[in-house]
Each structure stands twice: as structure tokens, then as C-alpha cells.
Amino acid sequence: MRAVFLTTCLMFTLCLAACTTAPKTESGKSDIRAEADAALAKAQRNDPTLTPIFNSANGYAVFPTVGKGAAGIGGAYGKGVVYEKGTAIGYCDLSQATIGFQLGGQAYTEIIAFSTPEALTIFKEGNFAFDAQATAVAVKSGSGANAKYSNGVAVFTMDEAGLMYEASIGGQKFSYEGK
């Protein structure tokens, strides 16, 4: 019962954070765009096979830093920028709550590519979430060549730091706010 209560509290906290998808100040917006641009460039440097994927995608969401922590009950949160055909069109965030055997913390970058206009529209409408079966491709040299779209979406993660390694992205929920 206590675990359910704690999970509910964590989800409520993540939902409150999600209400502030876009940074409030121009400098905050400029900072998150610069961080997203740098994360995208780093991913393409680490794996040049990603460049054609992003160039041909209808759009993509870049979360430069997603923080994740867990001690039985876990959560993750990150803010990002949404691009359509290479141009920033808005801001997004992701939140995730988990329960189970887990301990530690990590920071990672997540990039979601949308191959179709419909997939990007679903994301922008706020009806987009990953189920427990969704997986991501860890960015390393050549991984982009093996990436496959599922329902118009491909997900890439790049480990930044931490003591947890996980490519699973199940249970993530996203919100979007236009520029």
C-alpha cells in the first residue's frame, strides 16, 4: 500500500513539472535550444549513420538531459526541443514513473525521430506515450544503420553519466508546447 502511495505522489510531482513544458524566459528557451542542438550534433558525431535518419525524418524531439533515479520506485524527467524538418517549432518534456527492482541514478540524452507527419502530429497533440514494450537504440558508431521505425517512431538514447544502464523507455509520457 505504501508503494502505491509513493508512486502516486511521484506521478503527481512529475505531472506538476510537466505543466511547465516551455522555459518561461527567452534566455531559458535559448539555453534549451542550444543544449538540444549540441546533443543532436554529439549524437551525429558519435554515429554518422544517424545524419541521414534525421535529415529524412519529418521531425524529431531532442531531450539533451533526462535525469533518472530509483530506489525501488523511480522516476525520470527531461525537457527538450521539437524540430520539424530541421527547424525548432516548440518545446517538449517527458516524464516516467517506475516501480520494481531498481537502484541508482543516471543522466542520458534521448532523441525521438518521427518518419511521418502523422507521428509528429500525434506527439504534438499530447497523445503520445510509450508502452512497456518500447525500446530504444543506444547511440554508438553504426547503430543508426540498424535503427527501425515502429509506428513511425524511432528512439535513440545516449548515456551521459550514472550508475544505471537501461535502454528501456517503457511508460514514458510526453507533452508539447509550440513556440
ZAVODO-754004 format. One record per residue (C-alpha): residue number from 1; residue in one letter; x negated, y, z negated. Coordinates in nm, 2 decimals, always signed. Layout:
% residues N
  drenpa  setor      xx      yy      zz
     NUM      a       X       Y       Z
...
//
This chain:
% residues 179
  drenpa  setor      xx      yy      zz
       1      m   +0.00   +0.00   +0.00
       2      r   -0.29   +0.24   -0.08
       3      a   -0.45   +0.17   +0.26
       4      v   -0.12   +0.27   +0.43
       5      f   -0.10   +0.59   +0.23
       6      l   -0.46   +0.68   +0.31
       7      t   -0.41   +0.60   +0.68
       8      t   -0.10   +0.82   +0.68
       9      c   -0.30   +1.11   +0.52
      10      l   -0.58   +1.07   +0.77
      11      m   -0.34   +1.07   +1.06
      12      f   -0.17   +1.38   +0.92
      13      t   -0.50   +1.56   +0.88
      14      l   -0.60   +1.46   +1.24
      15      c   -0.27   +1.59   +1.37
      16      l   -0.32   +1.92   +1.19
      17      a   -0.66   +1.95   +1.35
      18      a   -0.51   +1.87   +1.69
      19      c   -0.29   +2.17   +1.67
      20      t   -0.59   +2.39   +1.74
      21      t   -0.69   +2.24   +2.08
      22      a   -0.85   +2.55   +2.23
      23      p   -1.10   +2.76   +2.04
      24      k   -0.95   +3.09   +1.91
      25      t   -1.22   +3.33   +2.02
      26      e   -1.38   +3.39   +2.36
      27      s   -1.72   +3.31   +2.22
      28      g   -1.58   +2.98   +2.09
      29      k   -1.44   +2.90   +2.43
      30      s   -1.77   +2.99   +2.60
      31      d   -1.96   +2.77   +2.35
      32      i   -1.74   +2.46   +2.41
      33      r   -1.77   +2.51   +2.79
      34      a   -2.15   +2.53   +2.76
      35      e   -2.16   +2.22   +2.54
      36      a   -1.94   +2.03   +2.78
      37      d   -2.15   +2.14   +3.09
      38      a   -2.47   +2.03   +2.91
      39      a   -2.31   +1.69   +2.81
      40      l   -2.20   +1.63   +3.17
      41      a   -2.55   +1.72   +3.30
      42      k   -2.71   +1.49   +3.05
      43      a   -2.49   +1.20   +3.14
      44      q   -2.57   +1.25   +3.51
      45      r   -2.94   +1.28   +3.43
      46      n   -2.93   +0.95   +3.23
      47      d   -2.73   +0.78   +3.51
      48      p   -2.74   +0.94   +3.85
      49      t   -2.48   +0.69   +3.97
      50      l   -2.22   +0.90   +3.77
      51      t   -2.26   +1.20   +4.00
      52      p   -2.05   +1.06   +4.29
      53      i   -1.78   +0.94   +4.04
      54      f   -1.74   +1.29   +3.90
      55      n   -1.77   +1.46   +4.24
      56      s   -1.49   +1.24   +4.38
      57      a   -1.27   +1.24   +4.07
      58      n   -0.96   +1.46   +4.08
      59      g   -1.06   +1.58   +3.73
      60      y   -1.24   +1.48   +3.41
      61      a   -1.23   +1.56   +3.04
      62      v   -1.57   +1.61   +2.86
      63      f   -1.59   +1.58   +2.48
      64      p   -1.95   +1.68   +2.41
      65      t   -1.94   +1.56   +2.05
      66      v   -1.69   +1.32   +1.89
      67      g   -1.76   +1.26   +1.52
      68      k   -1.65   +0.93   +1.39
      69      g   -1.67   +0.80   +1.03
      70      a   -1.53   +0.50   +0.84
      71      a   -1.53   +0.32   +0.51
      72      g   -1.26   +0.06   +0.57
      73      i   -1.03   +0.34   +0.70
      74      g   -1.18   +0.55   +0.98
      75      g   -1.12   +0.85   +1.19
      76      a   -1.27   +1.03   +1.49
      77      y   -1.22   +1.38   +1.62
      78      g   -1.36   +1.59   +1.91
      79      k   -1.29   +1.89   +2.12
      80      g   -1.36   +1.92   +2.49
      81      v   -1.30   +2.08   +2.82
      82      v   -1.08   +1.96   +3.11
      83      y   -1.21   +2.01   +3.47
      84      e   -1.01   +1.98   +3.79
      85      k   -1.23   +1.93   +4.10
      86      g   -1.53   +2.07   +3.91
      87      t   -1.36   +2.38   +3.77
      88      a   -1.27   +2.42   +3.40
      89      i   -0.89   +2.45   +3.37
      90      g   -0.83   +2.41   +2.99
      91      y   -0.93   +2.26   +2.66
      92      c   -0.85   +1.92   +2.50
      93      d   -0.90   +1.73   +2.19
      94      l   -0.90   +1.37   +2.08
      95      s   -0.81   +1.21   +1.75
      96      q   -0.83   +0.85   +1.64
      97      a   -0.75   +0.66   +1.32
      98      t   -0.85   +0.30   +1.25
      99      i   -0.83   +0.05   +0.97
     100      g   -1.03   -0.27   +0.92
     101      f   -1.38   -0.38   +0.85
     102      q   -1.59   -0.08   +0.94
     103      l   -1.85   +0.14   +0.76
     104      g   -2.07   +0.42   +0.88
     105      g   -2.07   +0.72   +1.10
     106      q   -2.17   +0.83   +1.44
     107      a   -2.15   +1.11   +1.69
     108      y   -2.11   +1.04   +2.06
     109      t   -2.01   +1.20   +2.39
     110      e   -1.70   +1.09   +2.58
     111      i   -1.61   +1.16   +2.94
     112      i   -1.28   +1.06   +3.09
     113      a   -1.26   +1.06   +3.47
     114      f   -0.93   +1.08   +3.65
     115      s   -0.92   +0.94   +4.00
     116      t   -0.57   +1.06   +4.09
     117      p   -0.38   +1.38   +4.05
     118      e   -0.11   +1.18   +3.86
     119      a   -0.35   +1.05   +3.60
     120      l   -0.48   +1.41   +3.54
     121      t   -0.12   +1.53   +3.51
     122      i   -0.03   +1.27   +3.26
     123      f   -0.33   +1.38   +3.05
     124      k   -0.24   +1.75   +3.07
     125      e   +0.13   +1.68   +2.97
     126      g   +0.01   +1.53   +2.65
     127      n   +0.15   +1.18   +2.73
     128      f   -0.19   +1.02   +2.74
     129      a   -0.33   +0.78   +2.48
     130      f   -0.55   +0.47   +2.49
     131      d   -0.42   +0.14   +2.36
     132      a   -0.61   -0.10   +2.16
     133      q   -0.73   -0.29   +2.47
     134      a   -0.90   +0.01   +2.63
     135      t   -1.28   +0.01   +2.66
     136      a   -1.55   +0.25   +2.77
     137      v   -1.87   +0.21   +2.97
     138      a   -2.18   +0.31   +2.77
     139      v   -2.38   +0.55   +2.98
     140      k   -2.72   +0.41   +3.08
     141      s   -2.90   +0.40   +3.41
     142      g   -2.69   +0.24   +3.67
     143      s   -2.37   +0.20   +3.46
     144      g   -2.17   +0.43   +3.68
     145      a   -2.22   +0.19   +3.98
     146      n   -2.03   -0.07   +3.78
     147      a   -1.75   +0.15   +3.65
     148      k   -1.40   +0.06   +3.74
     149      y   -1.08   +0.28   +3.71
     150      s   -0.79   +0.13   +3.52
     151      n   -0.46   +0.31   +3.59
     152      g   -0.65   +0.60   +3.75
     153      v   -0.89   +0.64   +3.45
     154      a   -1.25   +0.56   +3.38
     155      v   -1.41   +0.63   +3.04
     156      f   -1.78   +0.68   +2.97
     157      t   -1.95   +0.72   +2.63
     158      m   -2.30   +0.83   +2.54
     159      d   -2.43   +0.76   +2.19
     160      e   -2.58   +1.07   +2.02
     161      a   -2.66   +0.96   +1.67
     162      g   -2.53   +0.74   +1.39
     163      l   -2.53   +0.40   +1.23
     164      m   -2.22   +0.26   +1.41
     165      y   -2.22   +0.14   +1.77
     166      e   -1.89   +0.08   +1.93
     167      a   -1.77   +0.11   +2.29
     168      s   -1.41   +0.05   +2.20
     169      i   -1.18   +0.35   +2.23
     170      g   -0.85   +0.19   +2.13
     171      g   -0.60   +0.41   +1.96
     172      q   -0.72   +0.75   +2.08
     173      k   -0.46   +1.02   +2.13
     174      f   -0.53   +1.34   +2.33
     175      s   -0.39   +1.69   +2.35
     176      y   -0.44   +1.96   +2.62
     177      e   -0.41   +2.33   +2.63
     178      g   -0.45   +2.52   +2.96
     179      k   -0.69   +2.81   +2.99
//
